[in-house]
Amino acid sequence: MFLAMAEDVRVILIKLADRLNNMRTLQYIPPHKRLKVARETLEIYVPIANRLGISRIQWELEDLSLRYLEPMKYKGVVNRIAKNRLERESYVESIKEIIKKEIQKVKIEAEIQGRPKNIYSIYKKMEKGEKDFFQIYDLIAIRIICNSVRDCYAVLGLLHSIWKPMPGRFKDYIAMPKSNMYQSLHTTVVTPKGEPLEIQIRTWEMHKTAEYGIAAHWKYKEKVDLKKDKKLEERLSWLRQILEWQKDLKDPKEFMENLKIGLFQDEVFTFTPKGDVKILPLGSTPIDFAYLIHTDVGHRCVGAKVNKKIVPLDCKLKSGDIVEILTSKSSRGPSRDWLKIAKTSGAKNRIRIWFKKEMREENIQKGKELFEKEMEKYRIEPSSELTKKLKEASIELGFTELESMFENIGYGKLTSYQVLSKIIPQEKISPIIPLVKPKKRIDQGIRVQGINDVMIRFSRCCNPVPGDEIIGYITRGRGVSIHKADCSNIDFISAEKDRLVKVEWIKTEELFYPVKVKIIADDRSNLVSDIMLIFSSLKILVSAINAITDKNNIANIDVTLSINNLDQLQEIIKKIKKTKSILTVKRVKTF
């Protein structure tokens, strides 16, 4: 899809429209598929729509995704919005009337709109606990559309003269547009009621771009060669960067993870000493700035100045910073510590590639040694015939030369057994995990097929408990890691199928396993007491409990329990759900 976008961005416009249609009819597909489609939409398609500035599609995709991923919370927000609809509409009309009269006095033509915020954005603010749901200014915003940029700034001055602006809440996206072409003046003022009100001011052309993003740009430029449009090319720099990542990252899963991270970032606007604007994700450092300018600048970076003062390389950049990168031709290249400091996927990928190239000889040698040990293990002697088969195997595995294959073995991308299984008949070698009758061994309530005296560790990414379907993964030096069969990390490690091993629970009443449960409820007196009584009646040990009530009077309770099996957990959840004022109860995978 992204390669097609490189040739013609209209491809993604069609894909977004198709995905919107799919989401509108999602109720007609099986329930287990709905969650996957909704999650993919929220993680990939929504941020792409945002990057392209197509807010109409972005907002609807967000709301539809939330409807299926968090149905209870979605209904909760919808119901609360409906309760205060008339009050909000009356408030908006009164504000619009005040602004209209003031604008008419100075003879400026403008349209004033009351814009309701979408359900997903309200939900996100509630989740962060930043705002009180019932604060009107968080549910609506005023939009003023003018005929010219001059009028926009005139209206801004007028608004600030009748209402006090809130410090730190003014943003000029007309002078400094967002990377998705969005332009507007944003300000928050305090109305006579003492309530903050968000106001956006823009021209009609800016409004069309804000609503339809790059699609609006296409309409204006349909008779122009888009490939020669420098402004459009600038706006699509993020897409070019994504395509660069795709060239550098051969692993599609790694590419998708980097894509998700890169798409979701908030931005800071920084400047070169010459005044060129460089847009970076929030939290970026001078290292990210250096690699954004050029890969060689990043590799030769030895320091940085921000606003003419020398700063450490882990300094977080802010909007308005003037950044100067100090370089040296004698620099030995990036440090491994930079991988922890860099924020952008682009910078991290460039650093990794540098180390991969610099350590190539070392990895090749290590790979050859590992492969020789594997041959010795199965008593396979070197021969010219074996060398010939090795070359054929390397081509089959996607490598153009033997050294590249050994290099991948050396840094752990490929296993020796994967190569060996390509060149030796299966009946002449045994798999790493021999399928022989296992000797029974109980270790933390787990039996591992074909392996004795092995260390067991439970993966913290999914925290399995007896009753969950599980699978084992042989780690390097840390024994067998136990995962839930549906753990998201299994997709990542399944590329090394030879390291996956069958495991099973052994029934025992003596062992207990930690599990975290998240409870959301309308707060009331004795709420925590009633929940604790349930644990007491079931003789469940509570390791930790943390309860916080937000401004909406919603209680968020996290409880860590020690349980014996999945049935016990399901009984706990069932009883809690029956308790008064409980909204949702769910098991938390990671903690």
Steps between C-alpha positions, in 0.01 A plus 500: 500500500777745595697426185187580300461824698850600391385494138157656555364612837146466364542129572476568874196723449323203344623270777372741767158522332488121476594461867233754601240297312623181672473662843148623430392142431717329762199358687447253215828313549576241774569654847858367527592669170346834600760566770790431265361733230415775752845482664676509162285800403591691816871414482562552126216661305404769754853645531544485121176698456634746759835528321319571174282756679170328420325573829153401376613142443735498801226594749248249367759218498597587858140492623419175318819333631416602858145367456634146445817505712341655812121466454412577863713814513371610159139473619592679823639802313207507254243487782668778697525722193128451432404603856644852461440557129237776534705689759808490277310608190357799687846593627654477151228719348552772762878503438451509122264797534755697708778434247271583204409844642865587574615395152224699331614813685839485323336399167672161461313230310528160670302187568480381863451130571459298818703181461420200723806293586491139388427220746852353484675829589269542803569139603878553476485808725291309752747209492790734571302654786586846369151647483162487667246352259242761588724795414325636192814634335633146465200385303471787251721752324422813301631529144517833313555489123622823336564613144870585546801435722496868597144464627602192703756697700258794532233269648759353737586846632130580535433184704794571730367850557158379621610183686825424680715243320634209708882503519673228301188407303564708185642320193568655162469222243454756220857626527627148584271238339490144629667230292158387371437847343265607781482878557301693762537736792419326830422690817320430827323790670317536831131589443291717739387183680862433587513196272781442248390483136706367211482705176647425157538767229579420136430594137264305273792341317655395831161363607477277192854373559421437869190298409627311196879528533703395201181415311410872500851582380451261209184683399684831487796351312326253269632676187856528635778239493492391864850355484633854437301650786773574757249600769319167468829312506589678825169401655559137403851482650369268771390254231842510336654427840270199548609365161864545602431291812341231282814481287722471808285256699465160339280368781137605426400468868781735608395743227137497621605565860713796391214624283253496791743695719581752228141571400364574846741772611415856603735757348746774593613770256873564511734712285842470343736798551397611146133511602379181326215330689555139608196315637578223750296280734443628853788388723760506221865573575787664308589151374161474325553851358844403367374189321204694361745737329713218354623154597864614480428798727357256754797262477752786541309676779718576806279757674222754460404858575140598574433874488879558484566301821676164508260231623530124567390273215208365706351852533127505404433753226212748524308693233694812403845360584782591261719191476858487376669161462874486570680246281853365464658315207705300751186373677498122543128487438193467720499354850276206596358722775344712225244226441362576847511877443356526148123539473432457129496163326697654214795594724496166682495307173797697362698433819418126490598477133833669576581247773386214282736607222791582733476164677435298186830309506455415867146374438608293199772329705264437789239360260750257347602378847137445604429307178811282546383411852160406362669272243707334773185444704358285217840356396492662156838527325594796275511421126482667160150361459399660832644836388297480179182426696579786738509744209166369374353529851620860535321595176185318616512697827524829308875572518721590203820364660607252767658771714163677537343178622776443757473865605130449577583187703766703683269772627210264572266571209533143371575173682754240390233233515282691252787489248592139577142381449517641144804296395473169692212254455263519797539131584877546551466772760283539806326828577635716783202389708497119458146363501586215734295385794580760765605427850247655729619800690301754693647849504272783609204291387629463143603191304728565200493246218836345424707704747607411852656713774410829334441837659143630460400865492155648442489775239396839638352604164195276553536346851339158437317314778386134513210456260648729233620329182878536507813452292869501591784695339862396554689819586873560483633425846175550695331164458148461362272804498130414537252705292125490446430336163330820379774733634577777251874430534454147365443649152841665529693195622316246283757576226731275706263203517781264594523677837133454583421199719184336627428553869209413725368582845528243776203505734606600848330686780831602656615765252358848460545748215478882498227657291390863472136605471382848400163615636320814382194616693288798593653602832294461818554445869619148601585412137850368578369336818237304302762384249736388776217301661468301176872410512467407867196277439687314223818480712704689240831656600524868396862601432433865412211738446500852361183711468471844337186705442507750212316830460206319340450301824616186321704262715795318338608208717802280422527180705778241492382156614662162559285231339522129433336475158292671231166368632571674829570827317180476296298443818659810658419716196144366484433591865654847471285577194188434707605760757313832505639788283762282322544601133774267373728229636782354294824312533812705424761317295809696602605646836 
